[in-house]
Amino acid sequence: MMKTQTVNDMVNGGATKEEAEKATRLFEMLYPCLKINKNGLISTTYGDKTPLGLYRTIRDNQFI
């Protein structure tokens, strides 16, 4: 797996530990079908996202 955000990175960036853990679990579950750029960001139609950004995008659009 490519180097990407860790739970500690997310918490240090302002996420709660619970939010960071959910983002990590979502990323691990979806990893086989995600397009990961060379810089470790996830390519989406909403722009490139970190695992936390992907989680928040899905959460804020009421998909989860």
C-alpha positions as CSV (number, residue, x, y, z in Angstrom):
1,M,0.0,0.0,0.0
2,M,1.2,3.5,-0.8
3,K,2.2,5.9,1.9
4,T,-0.9,7.8,2.9
5,Q,-2.4,9.5,6.0
6,T,-2.1,7.7,9.3
7,V,-4.5,8.1,12.3
8,N,-1.8,10.2,14.0
9,D,-1.5,12.5,10.9
10,M,-5.3,13.0,10.9
11,V,-5.4,13.7,14.6
12,N,-2.5,16.1,14.4
13,G,-4.4,17.9,11.6
14,G,-7.5,18.5,13.7
15,A,-9.6,15.3,13.3
16,T,-11.0,13.5,16.3
17,K,-9.5,10.0,17.0
18,E,-12.9,8.5,16.3
19,E,-13.2,10.3,12.9
20,A,-9.6,9.4,12.0
21,E,-10.2,5.7,12.8
22,K,-13.4,5.7,10.7
23,A,-11.6,7.3,7.8
24,T,-8.8,4.7,8.0
25,R,-11.3,1.8,8.1
26,L,-13.2,3.3,5.1
27,F,-9.9,3.7,3.1
28,E,-8.8,0.2,3.9
29,M,-12.2,-1.2,2.8
30,L,-12.3,0.8,-0.5
31,Y,-8.6,0.6,-1.2
32,P,-8.8,-2.2,-3.9
33,C,-11.1,0.0,-6.1
34,L,-9.6,3.4,-5.4
35,K,-7.4,5.3,-7.9
36,I,-4.4,6.5,-5.8
37,N,-2.2,9.2,-7.3
38,K,1.6,9.1,-7.1
39,N,1.4,11.7,-4.3
40,G,-0.8,9.3,-2.2
41,L,-4.1,11.2,-2.8
42,I,-7.3,9.5,-3.8
43,S,-8.6,10.7,-7.2
44,T,-12.4,11.5,-7.1
45,T,-14.8,13.6,-9.1
46,Y,-14.8,16.0,-6.2
47,G,-11.0,16.5,-6.6
48,D,-8.1,14.7,-5.0
49,K,-8.6,13.6,-1.4
50,T,-6.7,12.3,1.6
51,P,-8.4,9.4,3.3
52,L,-9.8,11.8,5.9
53,G,-11.0,14.1,3.1
54,L,-12.7,11.2,1.4
55,Y,-14.4,10.2,4.6
56,R,-15.6,13.7,5.2
57,T,-16.8,14.1,1.7
58,I,-18.9,11.0,1.9
59,R,-20.1,11.9,5.4
60,D,-21.0,15.4,4.6
61,N,-23.0,14.3,1.5
62,Q,-25.0,12.0,3.8
63,F,-23.8,8.8,2.1
64,I,-22.9,7.4,5.6
